[in-house]
Amino acid sequence: MQDHNQLKIKNLKSHIIKSISGTVILRGANVFFNMVTTIVLARALGAKGYGIYSYAMVILQFLVVFSSLGLPLFIVKETAINKEKGHWDLIKGIYLWSTKLSLGASIFMAILVGSVVFVFRQYFGKEICMVILIGLFILPFNTLLRMQEALLRGLSYVVQAQLPMRLVRAGLFPLLIAGYMLIENNFSPYTAMALCVFTFGVGMVFSLFLIKKMVNFQDILPKFKTKVWMSSLWFFYFIEIADTIYDQVDMFLLGTIKGPEYVGIYRIAHRLSFVIALATMSINVALSPTIAGLYAKNEKKLLQQIVTKRTRMLFLLVAPFAFTFIFFGGPIISYIFGPGFVPAKNPLAILMITQLIVVAIGPVRDLLNLTGFEQVTAKGLSFSVVFIIILNLLLIPRWGYIGAATAAGINMLVMELFFLMKTIQLTGINPTILGRLSSFFSR
């Protein structure tokens, strides 16, 4: 029996290390491609043009989340659990049901928002409206990409799930920009958005190819539990909406109150600090099926060991990057993006310090969401949404992008500490960097 447990731990360890390694490499490539894209766009469009493009992308991000209906995280959780139980008919049912639901929602959202933007284009501004109208074609592509990625993640194809979005789409975008700029000189926010739409289309086609190649649903009759799924789905939907507001409302309100140019500067700080968030998500993506599966089987001791090691490893990984930009952000930003973006150094320092503390706290929201306590996350985020809006409305008019960064930092720390308390109380898992000693990876 002991040999069986040792073998199981060894196999699980190997799977986790491979998933994390592959995910880190892919996300590293994704960060590189996104940073190259950001640099090229910032230099080609300037602060104002890049601000218009960034402001439109923030709005589109909200629309994508509304169209996804909270399904991605729900699919990961339900697919992982049903895979453990061997219920492939339910897995196929979840995938078909979620794909039809989200695709219909995304098309409806694109038509609705497109009509409103077109009718009120004089009021909002023709330039921003045209960029948004072009970007609405992203909605169905991005929504389908998210459903397909979630299915593959739930089936433990963690690395393969990220290829369409993180490698194919992200790598194609800067290549298209560079190719266009070699041919034409009049690069504009419209052009940038059109090329972005095309990359999402390519990513979606590649994702469909992966699903067909790696998942054999051909001889399986789908089983649907629509009422049960819908009752659980609303929590995930609210969590995703609230989470997006939590992450993006600072840029939205900054652009609305101060103008798109402020968004362009703040987005540079946000992009650089988001490198830490991407590293965090990379490891969380790899561990999500393991967390759901181990907790479902009540293997809390093993889960504690994995989570503790994850938090410590991640902190050591991101700390040097964060301190470099905290102390030398100004010269680095000037050299990479241009002198016009140097004011981003102060909000960047605030966001970097906040991200480091969040990493040390651990994956609190993932633990709650994947262990059946998503309603706690929903309640916490409902307060967070109101709190961050109030903070931004108070701080942005006076301090601009520094106010936006301060609001984001305060709100993030308050919420992560609340989720930490609830995670320890409800799951018995201590996810912090000071968590229980783990010998998991040294066995």
VOGU-3710 file (C-alpha; in Angstrom, 3 decimals, decimal comma):
1> mqdhnqlkik> 0,000/0,000/0,000  2,836/2,338/0,903  4,605/1,550/-2,389  1,384/2,347/-4,247  1,102/5,721/-2,484  4,764/6,480/-3,185  4,251/5,670/-6,864  1,129/7,840/-6,992  2,992/10,765/-5,409  5,921/10,273/-7,787
11> nlkshiiksi> 3,654/10,257/-10,849  1,719/13,281/-9,610  4,962/15,098/-8,871  6,246/14,385/-12,372  3,002/15,563/-13,969  2,969/18,790/-11,946  6,621/19,578/-12,714  6,069/18,997/-16,439  2,888/21,100/-16,428  4,505/23,951/-14,527
21> sgtvilrgan> 7,694/23,851/-16,643  5,762/23,849/-19,902  3,411/26,548/-18,664  6,250/28,780/-17,460  8,017/28,434/-20,830  4,827/29,205/-22,745  3,872/32,103/-20,523  7,442/33,378/-20,731  7,161/33,369/-24,507  3,763/35,026/-24,167
31> vffnmvttiv> 5,202/37,762/-21,942  8,008/38,318/-24,448  5,616/38,575/-27,411  3,220/40,844/-25,507  6,061/43,080/-24,388  7,412/43,334/-27,941  3,889/44,179/-29,126  3,512/46,814/-26,415  6,864/48,402/-27,257  6,151/48,504/-31,005
41> laralgakgy> 2,621/49,859/-30,526  3,729/52,474/-27,990  6,475/53,768/-30,266  4,370/53,575/-33,455  1,188/55,134/-32,063  2,555/57,499/-29,405  0,930/58,104/-26,026  -2,391/59,293/-27,485  -2,786/56,625/-30,173  -1,660/53,862/-27,838
51> giysyamvil> -4,056/55,215/-25,241  -7,001/54,982/-27,677  -6,098/51,394/-28,568  -5,619/50,473/-24,887  -8,890/52,091/-23,812  -10,758/50,142/-26,510  -9,088/46,894/-25,398  -10,193/47,494/-21,807  -13,803/47,853/-22,968  -13,493/44,714/-25,108
61> qflvvfsslg> -12,099/42,795/-22,140  -15,246/43,578/-20,182  -17,389/42,432/-23,115  -15,463/39,152/-23,468  -16,042/38,358/-19,814  -19,753/39,168/-20,074  -19,967/36,893/-23,122  -18,093/34,015/-21,445  -20,774/33,767/-18,712  -18,279/32,492/-16,128
71> lplfivketa> -17,900/29,227/-18,051  -14,068/28,829/-18,308  -13,372/28,199/-14,612  -16,604/26,189/-14,320  -15,483/23,948/-17,211  -12,043/23,379/-15,653  -13,543/22,370/-12,318  -16,342/20,130/-13,654  -14,158/18,512/-16,317  -11,404/17,672/-13,811
81> inkekghwdl> -13,892/16,183/-11,348  -15,768/14,174/-14,001  -12,496/12,917/-15,469  -11,567/11,502/-12,049  -14,941/9,726/-11,970  -14,774/8,558/-15,589  -17,932/10,442/-16,638  -16,937/11,274/-20,228  -20,567/11,688/-21,293  -20,896/14,595/-18,870
91> ikgiylwstk> -17,598/16,100/-20,044  -18,838/16,111/-23,639  -22,162/17,556/-22,511  -20,449/20,351/-20,566  -18,296/21,256/-23,566  -21,144/21,301/-26,118  -23,522/23,158/-23,809  -20,962/25,793/-22,777  -19,774/26,374/-26,358  -23,277/26,996/-27,717
101> lslgasifma> -24,229/29,186/-24,756  -21,114/31,370/-24,852  -21,051/31,704/-28,651  -24,664/32,879/-28,697  -23,956/35,342/-25,898  -20,879/36,763/-27,637  -22,695/37,328/-30,954  -25,621/38,967/-29,156  -23,222/41,183/-27,164  -21,324/42,246/-30,301
111> ilvgsvvfvf> -24,532/43,229/-32,133  -25,953/45,072/-29,127  -22,825/47,038/-28,261  -22,028/47,695/-31,918  -25,466/49,235/-32,435  -25,140/51,464/-29,373  -21,624/52,614/-30,308  -22,625/53,362/-33,906  -25,726/55,361/-32,913  -23,842/57,435/-30,324
121> rqyfgkeicm> -20,538/57,747/-32,219  -20,767/61,544/-32,232  -21,042/61,607/-28,471  -18,270/59,095/-27,664  -15,871/60,248/-30,371  -15,531/58,799/-33,861  -11,952/57,578/-33,468  -12,564/55,519/-30,317  -15,900/54,229/-31,657  -14,346/52,971/-34,880
131> viliglfilp> -11,612/51,117/-32,982  -14,242/49,506/-30,728  -16,440/48,531/-33,696  -13,503/46,777/-35,355  -12,598/45,100/-32,071  -16,093/43,630/-31,568  -15,165/40,882/-34,039  -12,818/39,608/-31,323  -15,741/38,565/-29,091  -16,809/35,252/-30,697
141> fntllrmqea> -13,201/34,260/-31,455  -11,936/34,983/-27,945  -14,968/33,404/-26,278  -14,534/30,119/-28,164  -10,805/30,155/-27,441  -11,504/30,413/-23,723  -13,975/27,481/-23,778  -11,544/25,248/-25,653  -8,634/26,161/-23,398  -10,739/25,410/-20,316
151> llrglsyvvq> -11,704/21,951/-21,630  -8,085/20,988/-22,304  -6,991/22,316/-18,906  -9,682/20,293/-17,173  -8,439/17,171/-18,985  -4,908/17,966/-17,696  -3,581/18,993/-21,130  -2,305/22,098/-19,408  0,509/23,026/-21,785  -1,379/22,211/-24,985
161> aqlpmrlvra> -4,351/24,277/-23,811  -2,261/27,432/-23,815  -0,661/27,059/-27,238  -3,380/28,841/-29,301  -3,630/31,947/-27,126  -0,207/32,235/-25,532  2,024/31,186/-28,412  0,231/31,222/-31,781  -1,883/34,348/-31,337  0,626/36,287/-29,218
171> glfplliagy> 3,541/35,435/-31,524  1,645/36,235/-34,705  0,577/39,717/-33,589  4,002/41,447/-33,487  4,966/39,722/-36,748  1,885/41,134/-38,473  2,550/44,596/-37,050  6,158/44,512/-38,229  5,129/43,238/-41,681  2,481/45,932/-42,081
181> mliennfspy> 4,872/48,707/-41,015  7,411/47,551/-43,600  4,790/47,972/-46,333  2,784/50,969/-45,087  3,729/54,056/-43,075  0,258/55,077/-41,851  -0,021/52,765/-38,849  -3,047/53,718/-36,719  -5,159/52,381/-33,822  -7,619/51,053/-36,459
191> tamalcvftf> -4,883/49,012/-38,099  -3,642/47,701/-34,749  -7,139/46,530/-33,780  -7,805/44,905/-37,176  -4,572/42,923/-36,944  -5,478/41,932/-33,377  -8,849/40,573/-34,569  -7,118/38,500/-37,242  -4,763/36,902/-34,691  -7,712/35,831/-32,510
201> gvgmvfslfl> -9,294/34,195/-35,556  -6,102/32,254/-36,290  -5,796/31,220/-32,642  -9,380/29,925/-32,590  -8,849/27,781/-35,713  -5,666/26,304/-34,223  -7,507/25,593/-30,966  -10,250/23,699/-32,794  -7,536/21,605/-34,468  -6,092/20,701/-31,039
211> ikkmvnfqdi> -9,491/19,708/-29,649  -10,157/17,430/-32,615  -6,703/15,851/-32,386  -6,453/15,345/-28,621  -10,020/14,675/-27,413  -11,991/11,776/-28,876  -15,705/12,506/-28,349  -16,821/10,699/-31,502  -18,444/7,604/-29,947  -19,643/9,266/-26,742
221> lpkfktkvwm> -23,241/10,336/-26,278  -23,348/13,636/-24,382  -25,194/13,872/-21,080  -26,580/17,190/-19,889  -27,352/18,416/-16,366  -28,366/21,905/-17,401  -30,266/22,842/-14,226  -27,453/21,700/-11,950  -24,827/23,460/-14,052  -26,782/26,706/-14,215
231> sslwffyfie> -27,250/26,796/-10,436  -23,474/26,599/-9,937  -22,562/28,717/-12,950  -23,940/31,987/-11,603  -21,286/32,085/-8,891  -18,515/31,659/-11,466  -20,115/34,270/-13,725  -20,267/36,830/-10,970  -16,713/35,987/-9,879  -15,358/36,524/-13,390
241> iadtiydqvd> -17,231/39,793/-13,903  -16,170/41,084/-10,503  -12,604/39,907/-11,107  -12,452/41,804/-14,407  -13,794/44,959/-12,803  -11,269/44,388/-10,040  -8,437/44,254/-12,614  -9,587/46,696/-15,330  -11,795/49,372/-13,742  -8,806/51,576/-12,902
251> mfllgtikgp> -7,903/51,914/-16,599  -11,530/52,350/-17,636  -12,197/55,141/-15,122  -8,802/56,733/-15,792  -9,615/56,941/-19,502  -13,135/58,180/-18,832  -12,097/60,847/-16,308  -8,669/61,922/-17,567  -8,613/60,821/-21,220  -7,063/58,019/-23,321
261> eyvgiyriah> -3,522/59,447/-23,124  -3,471/58,762/-19,364  -4,499/55,185/-20,109  -1,556/54,805/-22,485  0,921/55,798/-19,771  -0,770/53,793/-17,027  -1,069/50,732/-19,260  2,725/50,603/-19,541  2,943/50,343/-15,739  0,085/47,857/-15,706
271> rlsfvialat> 1,715/45,727/-18,424  5,067/45,559/-16,655  3,545/44,710/-13,270  1,294/42,183/-14,975  4,375/40,088/-15,733  4,221/38,980/-12,085  0,511/38,261/-12,378  1,203/36,195/-15,511  3,829/34,152/-13,686  1,295/33,586/-10,915
281> msinvalspt> -1,424/32,551/-13,357  0,991/30,260/-15,204  1,577/28,156/-12,113  -2,068/28,384/-11,026  -3,230/27,172/-14,451  -0,947/24,152/-14,166  -2,124/23,349/-10,635  -5,880/23,965/-11,064  -6,860/20,380/-12,005  -4,592/19,001/-9,254
291> iaglyaknek> -6,149/21,257/-6,603  -9,695/20,286/-7,595  -8,834/16,584/-7,831  -6,884/16,276/-4,553  -9,456/18,218/-2,558  -12,285/16,105/-4,030  -10,414/12,992/-2,796  -9,745/14,640/0,621  -5,961/14,422/0,241  -5,354/17,678/2,111
301> kllqqivtkr> -1,876/16,864/3,395  -0,535/16,378/-0,115  -2,402/19,460/-1,327  -0,853/21,563/1,474  2,628/20,431/0,479  2,070/21,317/-3,167  0,588/24,763/-2,430  3,346/25,736/0,030  6,075/24,779/-2,434  4,248/26,678/-5,184
311> trmlfllvap> 4,138/29,940/-3,176  7,787/29,857/-2,177  9,019/28,958/-5,639  6,951/31,721/-7,240  8,162/34,395/-4,807  11,804/33,542/-5,487  11,074/33,665/-9,210  9,450/37,112/-9,346  11,240/39,053/-6,569  14,367/40,027/-8,613
321> faftfiffgg> 12,208/41,279/-11,486  10,011/43,337/-9,149  12,880/45,002/-7,265  14,633/45,916/-10,530  11,635/47,927/-11,718  10,875/49,375/-8,280  14,341/50,999/-8,089  15,241/51,533/-11,766  11,840/51,837/-13,460  12,330/55,330/-14,904
331> piisyifgpg> 15,491/54,756/-16,992  14,254/51,333/-18,156  10,880/52,711/-19,308  12,552/55,632/-21,097  14,947/53,352/-22,954  12,339/50,759/-23,977  9,157/52,751/-24,596  10,422/56,301/-25,077  10,716/59,424/-22,871  6,983/60,155/-23,189
341> fvpaknplai> 6,165/57,149/-21,009  8,586/57,868/-18,113  5,727/59,078/-15,801  4,694/55,394/-15,632  7,572/54,714/-13,190  5,674/55,813/-10,045  2,473/53,806/-10,597  4,705/50,891/-11,640  6,547/50,928/-8,298  3,236/50,913/-6,403
351> lmitqlivva> 1,882/48,008/-8,437  5,105/45,981/-8,176  5,181/46,222/-4,365  1,542/45,165/-4,225  2,097/42,203/-6,538  4,994/40,937/-4,403  2,813/40,917/-1,291  0,032/39,130/-3,176  2,477/36,439/-4,325  3,596/35,902/-0,716
361> igpvrdllnl> -0,032/35,452/0,374  -0,564/32,566/-2,064  -3,289/31,268/-4,428  -6,200/32,030/-2,112  -8,888/32,619/-4,726  -7,999/29,518/-6,725  -8,204/27,415/-3,584  -11,649/28,777/-2,747  -12,990/28,503/-6,298  -11,739/24,974/-6,905
371> tgfeqvtakg> -12,757/23,471/-3,559  -16,461/24,349/-3,596  -16,306/27,741/-1,860  -16,774/29,922/-4,932  -19,675/31,667/-3,188  -17,184/33,096/-0,665  -15,130/34,528/-3,514  -18,303/35,979/-5,020  -19,207/37,707/-1,756  -15,702/39,077/-1,305
381> lsfsvvfiii> -15,493/40,336/-4,858  -18,915/41,997/-4,580  -17,462/44,184/-1,838  -14,245/44,610/-3,829  -16,063/45,930/-6,896  -17,777/48,668/-4,901  -14,638/49,445/-2,911  -12,306/49,846/-5,908  -14,783/52,021/-7,809  -15,064/54,337/-4,786
391> lnllliprwg> -11,270/54,453/-4,376  -10,730/55,261/-8,053  -13,381/57,972/-8,087  -11,723/59,544/-5,052  -8,075/59,248/-6,138  -8,004/59,511/-9,958  -9,356/63,100/-10,255  -6,593/64,355/-7,940  -3,606/62,103/-8,709  -4,333/60,607/-12,150
401> yigaataagi> -2,443/57,381/-12,850  -0,752/57,447/-9,420  -4,225/57,564/-7,885  -5,324/54,632/-10,058  -2,303/52,577/-8,974  -2,842/53,434/-5,303  -6,518/52,465/-5,505  -5,636/49,172/-7,189  -2,969/48,405/-4,568  -5,124/49,138/-1,538
411> nmlvmelffl> -8,060/47,185/-2,896  -5,921/44,202/-3,901  -4,285/43,858/-0,491  -7,545/44,190/1,444  -9,245/41,508/-0,649  -6,326/39,056/-0,693  -6,045/39,213/3,102  -9,781/38,570/3,420  -9,552/35,574/1,062  -6,520/34,271/2,973
421> mktiqltgin> -8,447/34,251/6,240  -11,383/32,433/4,606  -9,123/29,918/2,822  -7,431/28,812/6,045  -10,757/28,734/7,894  -12,757/26,782/5,272  -10,201/24,486/3,602  -7,580/24,040/6,299  -4,895/24,911/3,734  -2,347/27,626/4,541
431> ptilgrlssf> -1,198/28,950/1,123  1,238/31,649/2,334  4,998/31,734/1,944  5,166/30,967/5,680  2,957/27,871/5,286  3,645/24,434/6,680  6,987/22,854/5,854  6,788/20,653/2,790  8,916/17,660/1,855  6,824/16,865/-1,220
441> fsr> 9,457/17,672/-3,847  12,333/16,203/-1,851  10,916/12,682/-1,569
//
